[in-house]
Amino acid sequence: MEGAFPLGGDNLYKEIGRLLALSKEGDTKAKIELLSRLNPLIISCIRHYYYNPHLYEDLLQEGYEIVLRSIEEYDSTKGSYFFRICKTKT
């Protein structure tokens, strides 16, 4: 089920955590998959805060950049939450 969220919240967070760990190790495919899994969340945020269809592609690109920068900053040993890091980047 590539690109779709697995059913159940625990499975979702485990999958995001797995992809995040692989991404931190430099796995490009994991980064692409993580962006794909987070795409619905990014789109939802764009629609919630902006209603200018002309800016959609730019905002989507900016959302991807935020996720990629957040991957680099994330440190699981510090007890931080990945989504909180993403949110503070906006």
KOLVOLO-792890 format. One line per 3 residues: their letters; for each residue x, y, z of N, C-alpha, C. Coordinates in steps of 0.001 Angstrom, whole numbers. Example, Ala and Ser with C-alpha at 12.3 -4.5 7.8 and 13.67 -1.06 7.14 Angstrom:
AS) 13190:-5690:7800:12300:-4500:7800:13200:-3300:7800; 12850:-2250:7080:13670:-1060:7140:12900:30:7870
END
This chain:
MEG) 825:-1179:0:0:0:0:873:1248:0; 1668:1414:-976:2586:2533:-1036:1835:3857:-1085; 2277:4798:-233:1691:6123:-241:444:6273:621
AFP) -64:5175:1157:-1266:5245:1988:-874:4977:3436; -1638:5530:4361:-1369:5286:5763:-1880:3904:6145; -1088:3155:6929:-1611:1896:7440:-2737:2191:8425
LGG) -3627:1243:8602:-4741:1438:9525:-4245:1424:10958; -4844:2232:11796:-4499:2261:13211:-3419:3271:13520; -3636:4037:14578:-2694:5081:14960:-1320:4559:15331
DNL) -1262:3447:16088:23:2907:16498:848:2472:15293; 195:1809:14340:899:1378:13136:1416:2576:12344; 619:3621:12284:1000:4829:11571:2272:5422:12167
YKE) 2291:5598:13490:3446:6198:14135:4673:5303:14069; 4478:3994:14125:5603:3068:13980:6202:3173:12578; 5346:3241:11577:5821:3351:10191:6530:4680:9960
IGR) 5963:5768:10482:6612:7080:10366:7963:7036:11074; 8009:6431:12257:9258:6313:13007:10303:5502:12262; 9874:4426:11629:10795:3590:10855:11361:4374:9675
LLA) 10476:5043:8947:10914:5825:7790:11799:6995:8224; 11490:7576:9347:12280:8677:9872:13688:8211:10227; 13796:7054:10890:15109:6510:11255:15939:6210:10008
LSK) 15317:5611:9013:16033:5321:7764:16443:6607:7058; 15574:7599:7090:15869:8888:6460:17056:9556:7134; 17111:9471:8464:18224:10057:9213:19550:9407:8824
EGD) 19485:8144:8402:20684:7416:7983:21062:7714:6538; 20260:8538:5871:20574:8926:4501:19863:8132:3423; 18887:7334:3792:18137:6518:2831:17185:7414:2029
TKA) 17532:7666:785:16744:8551:-76:15352:7991:-341; 15253:6690:-538:13943:6077:-782:13028:6257:431; 13590:6167:1623:12790:6359:2837:12313:7807:2930
KIE) 13154:8760:2540:12743:10170:2550:11582:10392:1584; 11684:9799:410:10619:9935:-582:9329:9307:-62; 9438:8140:542:8259:7461:1091:7663:8267:2247
LLS) 8519:8837:3090:8031:9651:4200:7281:10873:3680; 7830:11529:2672:7129:12669:2073:5792:12230:1485; 5772:11065:868:4534:10540:292:3498:10264:1383
RLN) 3941:9680:2488:3028:9375:3592:2503:10648:4252; 3338:11697:4304:2938:12945:4952:2232:13906:4000; 2174:13567:2726:1547:14432:1729:108:14834:2102
PLI) -754:13906:2543:-2111:14328:2922:-2123:15342:4075; -1209:15199:5015:-1119:16136:6130:-664:17511:5647; 314:17540:4759:811:18802:4204:-309:19502:3437
ISC) -1019:18765:2608:-2126:19338:1825:-3216:19864:2750; -3530:19111:3802:-4541:19553:4753:-4142:20871:5412; -2891:20999:5791:-2410:22252:6404:-2510:23412:5416
IRH) -2152:23162:4186:-2237:24218:3167:-3684:24672:3015; -4590:23727:2895:-6010:24068:2704:-6599:24761:3929; -6105:24412:5082:-6627:25003:6319:-6215:26471:6463
YYY) -5006:26785:6060:-4481:28130:6299:-4477:29039:5073; -4561:28468:3887:-4466:29277:2669:-5568:28893:1701; -6079:29871:993:-7049:29566:-51:-6703:30329:-1326
NPH) -5498:30220:-1743:-5077:30826:-2997:-4532:29719:-3893; -5342:29247:-4845:-4923:28137:-5703:-3632:28423:-6472; -3329:29682:-6681:-2117:30022:-7432:-851:29751:-6610
LYE) -990:29701:-5293:153:29460:-4421:310:27990:-4033; -613:27152:-4447:-663:25765:-3998:663:25031:-4221; 1190:25065:-5429:2426:24328:-5732:3604:24850:-4917
DLL) 3689:26171:-4769:4767:26757:-3971:4654:26337:-2512; 3436:26350:-1983:3228:25972:-601:3487:24483:-376; 3128:23658:-1332:3399:22224:-1246:4904:21985:-1223
QEG) 5625:22674:-2099:7085:22561:-2128:7684:23016:-797; 7164:24108:-256:7651:24600:1027:7381:23588:2141; 6232:22927:2082:5916:21877:3055:6914:20734:2986
YEI) 7278:20323:1782:8275:19261:1611:9623:19700:2179; 9996:20949:1922:11267:21464:2430:11279:21481:3956; 10163:21848:4557:10065:21852:6019:10256:20448:6572
VLR) 9615:19466:5953:9756:18083:6411:11211:17630:6268; 11844:17929:5140:13232:17510:4934:14185:18180:5919; 13978:19462:6202:14825:20142:7202:14574:19563:8591
SIE) 13335:19219:8864:12991:18655:10170:13625:17278:10364; 13741:16511:9294:14414:15207:9379:15847:15402:9847; 16529:16379:9275:17918:16631:9638:18041:17082:11091
EYD) 17097:17854:11577:17153:18399:12929:16697:17410:13993; 15846:16475:13633:15256:15536:14586:16325:14678:15260; 16212:14535:16578:17114:13687:17352:16263:12883:18331
STK) 16094:11611:18041:15222:10768:18859:15760:10583:20274; 17040:10782:20487:17619:10599:21820:17272:11747:22761; 16810:12859:22218:16465:14016:23044:15002:14014:23470
GSY) 14247:13017:23051:12850:12921:23449:11941:13918:22748; 12399:14459:21644:11570:15416:20906:10643:14673:19962; 9567:15361:19583:8604:14780:18661:8817:15368:17274
FFR) 8868:14496:16295:9133:14918:14925:8109:15933:14428; 6831:15680:14690:5797:16581:14182:5862:17948:14845; 6319:17987:16100:6473:19276:16768:7590:20089:16100
ICK) 8661:19426:15703:9747:20103:14992:9245:20647:13672; 8456:19854:12957:7877:20311:11686:7015:21549:11911; 6203:21497:12940:5278:22616:13191:6015:23908:13539
TKT) 7116:23813:14262:7845:25021:14639:8589:25631:13461; 8749:24883:12390:9433:25379:11191:8514:26216:10311; 7205:26142:10534:6261:26857:9671:6157:28310:10006
END
